[in-house]
Amino acid sequence: MMEMMRLKQVIFNENLCKSCELCVEACPRHIIEMDKDKLNIKGYHPAMIKEENIEKCISCGFCAIMCPDTVITVIK
């Protein structure tokens, strides 16, 4: 029997991010971090999940709930 692939996606609207790091603190898997190599249009380092860590995401949505600027969308 073919195993079903679990599709999940976490979308960051980088230009809204103010680097408050509430999403970093809220993530139970500790996979969200600030992108130190990038600045958004406001001059902040936006939140991100590295490609190799996305499979660790459990789609709980805590990051999106905690974000005061609705930067994050979690699709289960």
Secondary structure in CASP SS format (residue, H / E / C, confidence):
PFRMAT SS
TARGET T0000
AUTHOR 0000-0000-0000
METHOD secondary structure of the structure
MODEL  1
M C 1.00
M C 1.00
E C 1.00
M C 1.00
M C 1.00
R C 1.00
L C 1.00
K C 1.00
Q E 1.00
V E 1.00
I E 1.00
F E 1.00
N C 1.00
E H 1.00
N H 1.00
L H 1.00
C C 1.00
K C 1.00
S C 1.00
C C 1.00
E C 1.00
L H 1.00
C H 1.00
V H 1.00
E H 1.00
A H 1.00
C C 1.00
P C 1.00
R C 1.00
H C 1.00
I C 1.00
I E 1.00
E E 1.00
M E 1.00
D C 1.00
K C 1.00
D C 1.00
K C 1.00
L C 1.00
N C 1.00
I C 1.00
K C 1.00
G C 1.00
Y C 1.00
H C 1.00
P C 1.00
A E 1.00
M E 1.00
I E 1.00
K C 1.00
E H 1.00
E H 1.00
N H 1.00
I H 1.00
E H 1.00
K H 1.00
C C 1.00
I C 1.00
S C 1.00
C C 1.00
G C 1.00
F H 1.00
C H 1.00
A H 1.00
I H 1.00
M H 1.00
C C 1.00
P C 1.00
D C 1.00
T C 1.00
V C 1.00
I E 1.00
T E 1.00
V E 1.00
I E 1.00
K C 1.00
END
